[in-house]
């Protein structure tokens, strides 16, 4: 399922990232990698605020729709 549909407050595993190499590298630098763990803190209109490791990130709907979790 896309990241913005993940249950709020529940840590989930990133299954795949469907994006170009530049976007994948940028997400990797932020700590968003396949098999990584991420928690959606809030989601609205397809955008999501997430906890990755010890930080929080706001992802717009285009990026959040390209991150699949399970």
Secondary structure, 3 states (H helix, E strand, C coil): CEHHHCCCCCEEEEEEECCCHHHHHHHHHCCCCCCCEEEEEEEECCEEEEEECCEEEEECHHHHCCEEEC
